[in-house]
Amino acid sequence: MFGKYFSKKKSGNFYLPGEEIKLDRVVSLGGGLACEKDPLSVCKSRISLGIAGFAAVYLLIAWRLFDLCVVPYLSAETVVQKSVANHNPITRADIVDRNGTIIATSLPTVNLYAKPHKIIDAESAAKELVKVLPELKYEIVLKKLRHKGTFVYLKRNLTPSQQYQINYLGIPGLEFENGEKRVYPHKNLFAHIVGSTDIDNEGISGIEKALNDRLTHSDIPLQLSIDAGIQDTVRELLKEGMEKYHAIGATAALMEVKTGEIISLVSLPDFDPNTNKVKTEKALFNMATKGVYEPGSVLKIFNTAMSLESGKVKVSDKFDATKPLKLRQNVIKDYRGENRWLSVPEILVYSSNIGSAQMALKVGGTEQRNFLEKIGLFEPLDIEVAEKGKPIVPKKWSESTVATVAYGYGVAVSPLHVVSGYAAMINGGIYHSPSFIKDGPKSKDGHRVISNKTSNSMRKLMRLVVTDGSGKRANVPGYEVGGKTGTANKLSERGKYVDKKVRTTFVSAFPISDPKYALIVMLDEPKAIKETWGFVTSGWNTVPTASKIISAIAPQLNLKANYDIDDLRKQRIIEASY
């Protein structure tokens, strides 16, 4: 290999000018000298090294991009967690009506607190804070800033402008924390249903309290059975009736009779849960669910249904109402009595206490007690609000108790108790627990309390009360209203009934031939006015109030008026007159 370079023809180490020693690049000569590389090879090596360097840099960039953009979203759970942590500081779920309208929601906000041990000049800091937050008192702020502890709240729910101004002060020891504020966009409209929260956003009344765990452990909105539009209409007309008859309070509840879902519930007076002003005890009181009272003659509905269901009384039976009914400890009279024998329909139409008491006595106290217990009148309602009234029930069920309970005294229940039981009397005989939750498990629940035959009879009797009895002013054309009136004297502080102080009630359903909705209206201490000719009974105040409500909400509920039924009835009256 080296022959051409070290030929024997050449003597010694002599080389001609221009001759070069070209050695193989991998060979080293004796003496330790390394051979020089080819310049072309050196260039190639450097280019390769540069390419490798650029490749390494680009690989590093690609890996970093992959780590930032792809790895965090490989798991759906990671996506949700990052989204909640970064974009949803709210911890309390919204409350919406049956159509998705927001009833209660939470807004992100900040709270101002101080670390007193870091405050250098408490007096100066207090003066500056009061300038930015004039609603705070200097003495109170100064006391807090001089507190020996390490943490004290100064103001919650600051506006962005207030937070900016306090930041601008640059006072060491003043810091902020993220928080949330509960907001009720409709103010008073749902006050007694939804309730409110305290300063720490914990429920203190209504659904906010009863379902506090559900609202704080899930960010899925809680959907109620309430309809915001219906609720607004009912409240406005109930308030109008309360003011017209100078009542000190009023309540109304609308229920779907075949599910128990509550579409509207109003208690007046009410309050605005957004404000921190001191609210009166009466305004905070939920009369519809907690206000137990003796309903009066509306309980004759249950007495009649029980009597017919027992088989001991028939619709065609008649009872002597020519004179007061004398018992051992009581004498029962009729208000404006007919003073004659009355049939079962007439006992309801003329609201006879004497006839109702005789029917109950014929059936017996044991069956009466069992029936009332079966329709939930002995226990607090299983509802989703915190305010639940406990019924007042007699300890001894004597003959006098049987008679007085038959016409509405001796048992005290809430208006929601009454309308829930009434719905079972006319919906085919199935009792459903009332519920504020749309499509909740309770709407599919229920137990039979009377037969379908008895329920059919009750529907006809309820219609008669409106067409021929004390409920005439609720005979809304086209909607076949059926119901029952009730007027009950209130008890004084001494435990005696007061003649001039009453609670009037009207419970109704429409259309009564195929009931969809039940409505109860109650006025507390209505006064006589010129239009009522001095009367304060239910037919003169709650009945016309309910009539206005039904006329307004029936179209909102998509109920088509059927005027043919009223025309047919008029035709029959004309034919009968000939």
WOJO-V758218 format. One record per run of one state. SS is the DSSP state (hx for helix, st for strand, lp for the rest). FROM is the first residue (numbers start at 1). LEN is the number of residues. If there is no record, write none. Layout:
BEGIN
ss=SS from=FROM len=LEN
ss=SS from=FROM len=LEN
END
This chain:
BEGIN
ss=lp from=1 len=38
ss=hx from=39 len=31
ss=lp from=70 len=1
ss=hx from=71 len=3
ss=lp from=74 len=2
ss=hx from=76 len=12
ss=lp from=88 len=7
ss=st from=95 len=2
ss=lp from=97 len=5
ss=st from=102 len=13
ss=lp from=115 len=1
ss=hx from=116 len=3
ss=lp from=119 len=3
ss=hx from=122 len=11
ss=lp from=133 len=5
ss=hx from=138 len=8
ss=lp from=146 len=6
ss=st from=152 len=7
ss=lp from=159 len=1
ss=hx from=160 len=10
ss=lp from=170 len=4
ss=st from=174 len=10
ss=lp from=184 len=3
ss=hx from=187 len=8
ss=lp from=195 len=2
ss=st from=197 len=1
ss=lp from=198 len=5
ss=st from=203 len=1
ss=lp from=204 len=2
ss=hx from=206 len=5
ss=lp from=211 len=1
ss=hx from=212 len=5
ss=lp from=217 len=5
ss=st from=222 len=3
ss=lp from=225 len=3
ss=hx from=228 len=17
ss=lp from=245 len=4
ss=st from=249 len=8
ss=lp from=257 len=4
ss=st from=261 len=8
ss=lp from=269 len=12
ss=hx from=281 len=4
ss=lp from=285 len=8
ss=st from=293 len=1
ss=lp from=294 len=2
ss=hx from=296 len=15
ss=lp from=311 len=7
ss=st from=318 len=3
ss=lp from=321 len=4
ss=st from=325 len=2
ss=lp from=327 len=4
ss=st from=331 len=2
ss=lp from=333 len=8
ss=st from=341 len=3
ss=hx from=344 len=6
ss=lp from=350 len=3
ss=hx from=353 len=11
ss=lp from=364 len=1
ss=hx from=365 len=10
ss=lp from=375 len=17
ss=st from=392 len=1
ss=lp from=393 len=6
ss=hx from=399 len=8
ss=lp from=407 len=5
ss=st from=412 len=2
ss=lp from=414 len=1
ss=hx from=415 len=12
ss=lp from=427 len=3
ss=st from=430 len=2
ss=lp from=432 len=3
ss=st from=435 len=1
ss=lp from=436 len=1
ss=st from=437 len=1
ss=lp from=438 len=3
ss=hx from=441 len=4
ss=lp from=445 len=2
ss=st from=447 len=2
ss=lp from=449 len=3
ss=hx from=452 len=17
ss=lp from=469 len=3
ss=hx from=472 len=3
ss=lp from=475 len=7
ss=st from=482 len=10
ss=lp from=492 len=5
ss=st from=497 len=14
ss=lp from=511 len=1
ss=hx from=512 len=3
ss=lp from=515 len=2
ss=st from=517 len=8
ss=lp from=525 len=5
ss=hx from=530 len=3
ss=lp from=533 len=5
ss=hx from=538 len=3
ss=lp from=541 len=1
ss=hx from=542 len=15
ss=lp from=557 len=6
ss=hx from=563 len=15
ss=lp from=578 len=1
END
